[in-house]
């Protein structure tokens, strides 16, 4: 970002909330030449896009924006703006962890084109196939 305006004469804008939207707005305003004051009540930025250690499964759990897809263009643009886009670890599979620790692997099939390529693993995931509800869901899909 190149400064084309003297910041001391620029109007100041206060952005309330240091979540993803607040940080993105603050960046856009700063790039437009405004002086920006970002106010966040918590001791960390990110808002609901944060992680915590879940004591029941002893895993780090992502809260809110926990999956990033290539179609999330605004979020990718923000990551590019703040210089962290190259730190994204892209993967084609993900693991869902349920309370109690049961895991389901989700990912693409090799025989279906997008956007249907994730359907087989999604329909066979343990999280969606337990008990009568899961069995009826599978049978209704086959009809």
MDAnalysis code that builds the backbone (N, CA, C; Angstrom):
import MDAnalysis as mda
import numpy as np

u = mda.Universe.empty(429, n_residues=143, atom_resindex=np.repeat(np.arange(143), 3), trajectory=True)
u.add_TopologyAttr("name", ["N", "CA", "C"] * 143)
u.add_TopologyAttr("resid", np.arange(1, 144))
u.add_TopologyAttr("resname", ["UNK", "UNK", "UNK", "UNK", "UNK", "UNK", "UNK", "UNK", "UNK", "UNK", "UNK", "UNK", "UNK", "UNK", "UNK", "UNK", "UNK", "UNK", "UNK", "UNK", "UNK", "UNK", "UNK", "UNK", "UNK", "UNK", "UNK", "UNK", "UNK", "UNK", "UNK", "UNK", "UNK", "UNK", "UNK", "UNK", "UNK", "UNK", "UNK", "UNK", "UNK", "UNK", "UNK", "UNK", "UNK", "UNK", "UNK", "UNK", "UNK", "UNK", "UNK", "UNK", "UNK", "UNK", "UNK", "UNK", "UNK", "UNK", "UNK", "UNK", "UNK", "UNK", "UNK", "UNK", "UNK", "UNK", "UNK", "UNK", "UNK", "UNK", "UNK", "UNK", "UNK", "UNK", "UNK", "UNK", "UNK", "UNK", "UNK", "UNK", "UNK", "UNK", "UNK", "UNK", "UNK", "UNK", "UNK", "UNK", "UNK", "UNK", "UNK", "UNK", "UNK", "UNK", "UNK", "UNK", "UNK", "UNK", "UNK", "UNK", "UNK", "UNK", "UNK", "UNK", "UNK", "UNK", "UNK", "UNK", "UNK", "UNK", "UNK", "UNK", "UNK", "UNK", "UNK", "UNK", "UNK", "UNK", "UNK", "UNK", "UNK", "UNK", "UNK", "UNK", "UNK", "UNK", "UNK", "UNK", "UNK", "UNK", "UNK", "UNK", "UNK", "UNK", "UNK", "UNK", "UNK", "UNK", "UNK", "UNK", "UNK", "UNK", "UNK"])
u.atoms.positions = np.array([
    [0.848, -1.175, 0.000],
    [0.000, 0.000, 0.000],
    [0.889, 1.232, 0.000],
    [0.614, 2.154, -0.896],
    [1.394, 3.371, -0.977],
    [0.580, 4.526, -0.416],
    [1.197, 5.326, 0.437],
    [0.520, 6.470, 1.024],
    [0.498, 7.612, 0.026],
    [-0.685, 8.001, -0.442],
    [-0.792, 9.129, -1.358],
    [-1.366, 10.349, -0.641],
    [-1.729, 10.202, 0.604],
    [-2.363, 11.267, 1.366],
    [-1.690, 11.371, 2.722],
    [-1.539, 12.594, 3.223],
    [-0.968, 12.812, 4.544],
    [-1.959, 12.301, 5.581],
    [-1.560, 11.266, 6.331],
    [-2.460, 10.645, 7.305],
    [-2.886, 11.610, 8.412],
    [-2.090, 12.615, 8.722],
    [-2.435, 13.528, 9.810],
    [-3.646, 14.392, 9.458],
    [-3.935, 14.561, 8.182],
    [-5.109, 15.347, 7.783],
    [-6.270, 14.465, 7.346],
    [-6.061, 13.177, 7.326],
    [-7.121, 12.253, 6.925],
    [-8.135, 12.104, 8.047],
    [-9.395, 11.936, 7.691],
    [-10.391, 11.673, 8.730],
    [-10.114, 10.322, 9.394],
    [-10.467, 10.234, 10.683],
    [-10.300, 8.995, 11.421],
    [-11.631, 8.264, 11.457],
    [-11.576, 6.976, 11.199],
    [-12.763, 6.125, 11.263],
    [-12.515, 5.084, 12.344],
    [-13.498, 4.891, 13.227],
    [-13.404, 3.865, 14.260],
    [-14.223, 2.663, 13.823],
    [-13.578, 1.516, 13.779],
    [-14.249, 0.262, 13.459],
    [-14.418, -0.489, 14.771],
    [-15.648, -0.840, 15.090],
    [-15.931, -1.558, 16.334],
    [-16.068, -3.044, 16.020],
    [-15.181, -3.829, 16.593],
    [-15.201, -5.271, 16.396],
    [-14.019, -5.737, 15.572],
    [-13.210, -6.593, 16.180],
    [-12.019, -7.113, 15.521],
    [-12.203, -8.503, 14.959],
    [-13.439, -8.811, 14.534],
    [-13.665, -10.069, 13.834],
    [-13.178, -9.950, 12.395],
    [-13.428, -10.955, 11.614],
    [-12.969, -10.957, 10.227],
    [-13.548, -9.766, 9.461],
    [-14.840, -9.492, 9.631],
    [-15.465, -8.376, 8.915],
    [-14.881, -7.041, 9.371],
    [-14.679, -6.871, 10.680],
    [-14.106, -5.626, 11.185],
    [-12.678, -5.407, 10.711],
    [-11.876, -6.461, 10.749],
    [-10.490, -6.333, 10.281],
    [-10.440, -6.049, 8.786],
    [-11.319, -6.691, 8.020],
    [-11.364, -6.464, 6.586],
    [-11.790, -5.027, 6.279],
    [-12.794, -4.543, 7.000],
    [-13.243, -3.159, 6.815],
    [-12.128, -2.181, 7.170],
    [-11.419, -2.448, 8.264],
    [-10.317, -1.575, 8.675],
    [-9.228, -1.526, 7.599],
    [-8.906, -2.663, 7.016],
    [-7.899, -2.705, 5.939],
    [-8.356, -1.901, 4.733],
    [-9.607, -2.086, 4.331],
    [-10.132, -1.365, 3.166],
    [-10.131, 0.139, 3.404],
    [-10.521, 0.547, 4.613],
    [-10.524, 1.976, 4.938],
    [-9.109, 2.552, 4.936],
    [-8.160, 1.819, 5.503],
    [-6.771, 2.280, 5.520],
    [-6.230, 2.389, 4.098],
    [-6.559, 1.420, 3.248],
    [-6.113, 1.473, 1.856],
    [-6.737, 2.642, 1.112],
    [-7.923, 3.075, 1.545],
    [-8.596, 4.220, 0.931],
    [-8.082, 5.544, 1.477],
    [-7.139, 5.497, 2.419],
    [-6.519, 6.715, 2.921],
    [-7.007, 7.208, 4.262],
    [-7.913, 6.497, 4.901],
    [-8.414, 6.916, 6.209],
    [-7.464, 6.470, 7.310],
    [-7.469, 7.224, 8.404],
    [-6.821, 6.758, 9.624],
    [-7.837, 5.853, 10.310],
    [-7.406, 4.705, 10.765],
    [-8.349, 3.727, 11.312],
    [-7.994, 3.381, 12.741],
    [-9.016, 3.365, 13.581],
    [-8.886, 2.902, 14.949],
    [-9.779, 1.671, 15.066],
    [-9.181, 0.524, 15.363],
    [-9.926, -0.731, 15.496],
    [-10.113, -1.019, 16.976],
    [-11.363, -1.203, 17.394],
    [-11.683, -1.440, 18.800],
    [-12.248, -2.851, 18.946],
    [-11.643, -3.641, 19.834],
    [-12.102, -5.003, 20.113],
    [-12.117, -5.203, 21.620],
    [-13.210, -5.707, 22.166],
    [-13.312, -5.876, 23.624],
    [-12.505, -7.056, 24.140],
    [-12.301, -8.082, 23.307],
    [-11.532, -9.246, 23.752],
    [-10.042, -8.955, 23.633],
    [-9.260, -9.809, 24.216],
    [-7.813, -9.649, 24.166],
    [-7.176, -10.210, 22.908],
    [-7.988, -10.622, 21.927],
    [-7.475, -11.185, 20.686],
    [-8.393, -10.795, 19.532],
    [-7.848, -10.819, 18.340],
    [-8.632, -10.524, 17.148],
    [-9.171, -11.814, 16.547],
    [-10.136, -11.700, 15.689],
    [-10.678, -12.863, 14.994],
    [-12.156, -13.078, 15.258],
    [-12.666, -12.529, 16.355],
    [-14.084, -12.712, 16.668],
    [-14.438, -14.169, 16.808],
    [-15.507, -14.561, 16.134],
    [-15.942, -15.961, 16.210],
    [-15.047, -16.892, 15.395],
    [-14.189, -16.342, 14.581],
    [-13.246, -17.168, 13.801],
    [-12.016, -17.420, 14.666],
    [-12.166, -18.290, 15.630],
    [-11.080, -18.592, 16.559],
    [-11.099, -20.092, 16.848],
    [-10.167, -20.551, 17.641],
    [-10.075, -21.970, 17.988],
    [-9.958, -22.122, 19.496],
    [-10.308, -23.305, 19.989],
    [-10.166, -23.592, 21.415],
    [-9.914, -25.085, 21.588],
    [-9.308, -25.448, 22.693],
    [-9.061, -26.850, 23.008],
    [-10.314, -27.415, 23.665],
    [-10.920, -28.414, 23.032],
    [-12.131, -29.043, 23.567],
    [-11.704, -30.143, 24.535],
    [-12.066, -30.020, 25.810],
    [-11.610, -31.004, 26.784],
    [-12.205, -32.396, 26.590],
    [-13.380, -32.502, 25.973],
    [-14.024, -33.796, 25.796],
    [-13.328, -34.693, 24.779],
    [-12.740, -34.087, 23.758],
    [-12.070, -34.881, 22.720],
    [-10.570, -34.583, 22.642],
    [-10.119, -33.638, 23.481],
    [-8.720, -33.227, 23.516],
    [-8.202, -32.857, 22.127],
    [-9.026, -32.110, 21.398],
    [-8.688, -31.652, 20.053],
    [-8.876, -30.138, 20.007],
    [-8.119, -29.479, 19.144],
    [-8.343, -28.063, 18.899],
    [-9.531, -27.961, 17.947],
    [-10.547, -27.245, 18.368],
    [-11.776, -27.107, 17.600],
    [-11.847, -25.690, 17.043],
    [-12.136, -25.581, 15.760],
    [-12.319, -24.283, 15.136],
    [-13.742, -23.817, 15.376],
    [-13.881, -22.568, 15.738],
    [-15.168, -21.961, 15.988],
    [-15.478, -21.047, 14.805],
    [-16.616, -21.212, 14.203],
    [-17.082, -20.389, 13.090],
    [-16.343, -20.756, 11.811],
    [-15.652, -19.829, 11.197],
    [-15.039, -20.066, 9.885],
    [-13.924, -21.097, 10.016],
    [-14.308, -22.370, 9.930],
    [-13.344, -23.436, 10.135],
    [-13.004, -24.178, 8.853],
    [-13.693, -23.845, 7.778],
    [-13.395, -24.453, 6.488],
    [-13.277, -23.329, 5.475],
    [-12.237, -23.364, 4.695],
    [-12.044, -22.359, 3.658],
    [-12.079, -23.057, 2.315],
    [-12.997, -22.642, 1.477],
    [-13.112, -23.182, 0.133],
    [-12.634, -22.134, -0.865],
    [-12.253, -22.567, -2.032],
    [-11.801, -21.647, -3.068],
    [-12.857, -20.640, -3.481],
    [-14.127, -20.956, -3.230],
    [-15.206, -20.031, -3.588],
    [-15.372, -18.901, -2.569],
    [-14.643, -18.950, -1.460],
    [-14.707, -17.892, -0.432],
    [-13.807, -16.740, -0.861],
    [-14.154, -16.091, -1.965],
    [-13.266, -15.117, -2.595],
    [-13.012, -13.878, -1.731],
    [-14.002, -13.422, -0.974],
    [-13.780, -12.248, -0.116],
    [-12.789, -12.555, 0.995],
    [-12.911, -13.733, 1.593],
    [-11.986, -14.111, 2.660],
    [-10.579, -14.313, 2.094],
    [-10.485, -14.940, 0.930],
    [-9.171, -15.110, 0.295],
    [-8.552, -13.761, -0.049],
    [-9.368, -12.825, -0.503],
    [-8.876, -11.476, -0.806],
    [-8.344, -10.800, 0.460],
    [-9.053, -10.964, 1.577],
    [-8.591, -10.395, 2.849],
    [-7.259, -11.019, 3.258],
    [-7.146, -12.332, 3.159],
    [-5.886, -13.002, 3.502],
    [-4.751, -12.504, 2.622],
    [-5.046, -12.268, 1.342],
    [-4.043, -11.731, 0.427],
    [-3.621, -10.332, 0.879],
    [-4.604, -9.499, 1.254],
    [-4.335, -8.119, 1.690],
    [-3.402, -8.066, 2.902],
    [-3.610, -8.986, 3.842],
    [-2.804, -8.933, 5.072],
    [-1.553, -9.799, 4.980],
    [-1.339, -10.409, 3.824],
    [-0.099, -11.127, 3.586],
    [0.004, -12.521, 4.172],
    [-1.130, -13.191, 4.370],
    [-1.075, -14.549, 4.941],
    [-1.615, -15.618, 3.995],
    [-1.959, -15.245, 2.772],
    [-2.533, -16.208, 1.833],
    [-1.607, -17.402, 1.612],
    [-0.303, -17.164, 1.619],
    [0.649, -18.265, 1.390],
    [0.760, -19.207, 2.589],
    [0.098, -18.896, 3.715],
    [0.130, -19.759, 4.888],
    [-1.062, -20.720, 4.949],
    [-1.943, -20.642, 3.954],
    [-3.104, -21.537, 3.923],
    [-2.635, -22.918, 3.502],
    [-3.031, -23.912, 4.264],
    [-2.724, -25.301, 3.923],
    [-3.957, -25.886, 3.245],
    [-3.899, -26.021, 1.932],
    [-5.027, -26.564, 1.177],
    [-4.991, -28.076, 1.235],
    [-6.121, -28.678, 1.415],
    [-6.237, -30.133, 1.441],
    [-7.528, -30.529, 0.742],
    [-7.581, -31.731, 0.235],
    [-8.794, -32.172, -0.439],
    [-9.703, -32.976, 0.492],
    [-9.230, -33.278, 1.692],
    [-10.047, -34.033, 2.644],
    [-10.120, -33.309, 3.978],
    [-11.191, -33.583, 4.709],
    [-11.317, -33.027, 6.053],
    [-11.972, -34.059, 6.952],
    [-11.717, -33.919, 8.242],
    [-12.257, -34.842, 9.227],
    [-13.275, -34.120, 10.096],
    [-14.469, -34.689, 10.196],
    [-15.470, -34.185, 11.132],
    [-15.328, -34.984, 12.405],
    [-15.270, -34.274, 13.555],
    [-15.176, -34.947, 14.846],
    [-16.440, -34.631, 15.632],
    [-17.149, -35.666, 16.017],
    [-18.388, -35.505, 16.770],
    [-18.104, -35.551, 18.264],
    [-19.038, -35.059, 19.092],
    [-18.908, -35.276, 20.532],
    [-18.776, -36.777, 20.783],
    [-17.872, -37.168, 21.623],
    [-17.606, -38.584, 21.850],
    [-16.414, -39.072, 21.044],
    [-15.963, -38.271, 20.086],
    [-14.757, -38.592, 19.348],
    [-14.916, -39.330, 18.040],
    [-16.139, -39.713, 17.655],
    [-16.317, -40.429, 16.380],
    [-15.922, -39.501, 15.231],
    [-15.209, -40.049, 14.249],
    [-14.685, -39.260, 13.137],
    [-15.260, -39.737, 11.807],
    [-15.437, -38.787, 10.904],
    [-15.856, -39.082, 9.536],
    [-14.934, -38.331, 8.587],
    [-14.420, -39.034, 7.583],
    [-13.571, -38.416, 6.576],
    [-14.446, -37.944, 5.421],
    [-14.309, -36.684, 5.045],
    [-15.018, -36.137, 3.896],
    [-13.994, -35.739, 2.852],
    [-14.347, -35.898, 1.593],
    [-13.446, -35.540, 0.509],
    [-14.050, -35.913, -0.825],
    [-13.323, -35.618, -1.899],
    [-13.858, -35.850, -3.237],
    [-13.760, -37.312, -3.668],
    [-14.673, -37.696, -4.541],
    [-14.583, -39.007, -5.179],
    [-13.792, -38.819, -6.465],
    [-13.325, -39.898, -7.017],
    [-12.563, -39.796, -8.257],
    [-13.453, -39.966, -9.480],
    [-14.724, -40.314, -9.279],
    [-15.573, -40.651, -10.417],
    [-16.721, -39.682, -10.677],
    [-16.917, -38.684, -9.810],
    [-17.960, -37.697, -10.047],
    [-17.340, -36.314, -10.248],
    [-17.902, -35.526, -11.148],
    [-17.388, -34.163, -11.342],
    [-17.915, -33.224, -10.252],
    [-17.238, -32.093, -10.062],
    [-17.722, -31.060, -9.153],
    [-19.024, -30.500, -9.735],
    [-19.958, -30.139, -8.921],
    [-19.927, -30.052, -7.468],
    [-20.416, -31.326, -6.774],
    [-20.635, -32.399, -7.498],
    [-21.152, -33.633, -6.908],
    [-20.069, -34.535, -6.331],
    [-18.821, -34.223, -6.557],
    [-17.723, -35.122, -6.203],
    [-17.605, -35.423, -4.712],
    [-18.156, -34.601, -3.837],
    [-18.094, -34.856, -2.405],
    [-19.265, -35.665, -1.868],
    [-20.268, -35.900, -2.699],
    [-21.502, -36.557, -2.265],
    [-21.296, -37.970, -1.723],
    [-20.546, -38.859, -2.385],
    [-20.433, -40.233, -1.853],
    [-19.883, -40.292, -0.429],
    [-18.814, -39.563, -0.128],
    [-18.258, -39.610, 1.229],
    [-19.177, -38.912, 2.227],
    [-19.869, -37.868, 1.789],
    [-20.802, -37.188, 2.680],
    [-21.941, -38.124, 3.067],
    [-22.489, -38.842, 2.103],
    [-23.609, -39.744, 2.387],
    [-23.189, -40.964, 3.193],
    [-21.914, -41.351, 3.111],
    [-21.469, -42.522, 3.869],
    [-20.795, -42.145, 5.187],
    [-20.705, -40.857, 5.501],
    [-20.068, -40.413, 6.741],
    [-20.855, -40.908, 7.949],
    [-20.141, -41.394, 8.947],
    [-20.776, -41.932, 10.157],
    [-21.690, -40.902, 10.812],
    [-21.332, -39.643, 10.733],
    [-22.126, -38.590, 11.367],
    [-23.531, -38.503, 10.789],
    [-23.703, -38.972, 9.558],
    [-24.999, -38.853, 8.895],
    [-25.695, -40.190, 8.674],
    [-25.115, -41.276, 9.153],
    [-25.691, -42.586, 8.850],
    [-26.006, -43.412, 10.084],
    [-26.017, -42.817, 11.263],
    [-26.252, -43.572, 12.482],
    [-27.741, -43.783, 12.719],
    [-28.115, -44.977, 13.082],
    [-29.484, -45.275, 13.509],
    [-30.494, -45.216, 12.385],
    [-31.752, -45.200, 12.772],
    [-32.845, -45.246, 11.802],
    [-32.871, -44.015, 10.913],
    [-32.548, -42.847, 11.478],
    [-32.584, -41.622, 10.672],
    [-31.589, -41.710, 9.530],
    [-30.399, -42.206, 9.809],
    [-29.391, -42.346, 8.765],
    [-29.800, -43.373, 7.726],
    [-30.377, -44.487, 8.177],
    [-30.796, -45.529, 7.227],
    [-31.911, -45.030, 6.334],
    [-32.870, -44.298, 6.881],
    [-33.955, -43.796, 6.049],
    [-33.442, -42.741, 5.075],
    [-32.454, -41.972, 5.494],
    [-31.877, -40.957, 4.607],
    [-31.201, -41.644, 3.433],
    [-30.443, -42.701, 3.715],
    [-29.768, -43.428, 2.635],
    [-30.783, -44.071, 1.690],
    [-31.841, -44.672, 2.242],
    [-32.801, -45.338, 1.377],
    [-33.556, -44.333, 0.536],
    [-33.830, -43.144, 1.059],
    [-34.558, -42.141, 0.271],
    [-33.676, -41.608, -0.846],
    [-32.363, -41.595, -0.648],
    [-31.461, -41.124, -1.695],
    [-31.410, -42.135, -2.831],
    [-31.505, -43.423, -2.510],
    [-31.406, -44.475, -3.528],
    [-32.666, -44.576, -4.391],
    [-33.797, -44.059, -3.921],
    [-35.066, -44.219, -4.662],
    [-35.081, -43.443, -5.940],
])
